[in-house]
Amino acid sequence: MLDQIHWLAAVTVLGVLEQAYFFLQVIYARRLFGISPPKIAGPPEFERIFRAQVNSSEYFPIFLALLWQAGLFFHQGLAAALGLLYLCARYCYFMGYKASSSERLAPIYFSAGVLWILIAVSALGILHFFFSHYVGLNVLQLLTA
């Protein structure tokens, strides 16, 4: 079983480390700009870092669910590769947003595209499982025929 999920687990750990890095960036920005919790308003430089972290945190559970569904029901390697693309795009999003609000756009669109691909792969894998398990129909063979 572990040989079927080790790449998913590795990407999950990388994602958690990335989230921790984003959290630390907010802590450093709070110290730099003198903004104590629970305040979230301050100079635009702080607010961009804070928003980038919050936005990334909001999407992280969606990413994890899709990563694991795609990996378990479709293909672990493809899901892990898409997961790495997503994490890279999220890092670029964070760094872009930190620099300027307009620099966040290309990475956010790219990461959203990766999520849509993970949704499609997950749905296809789950449909394949249900149809093959309960109906005896191989959806993947029908699509390749």
Number of C-alpha atoms within 10 A of each C-alpha: 5 7 7 13 16 14 19 25 15 13 21 20 12 15 21 14 12 17 20 13 14 22 18 13 19 20 16 14 17 20 11 10 12 11 16 11 9 6 8 13 12 14 10 12 15 22 18 22 27 25 17 26 24 16 14 21 16 11 13 17 11 12 24 17 14 23 28 23 22 29 25 17 18 22 17 21 16 17 26 23 15 21 29 19 16 24 23 17 21 27 21 20 26 27 18 21 24 22 14 15 17 9 16 21 14 14 21 21 13 18 23 17 13 20 21 13 16 26 19 14 22 24 17 17 21 17 17 21 19 15 15 14 11 9 10 11 14 15 17 16 9 8 7 6 6
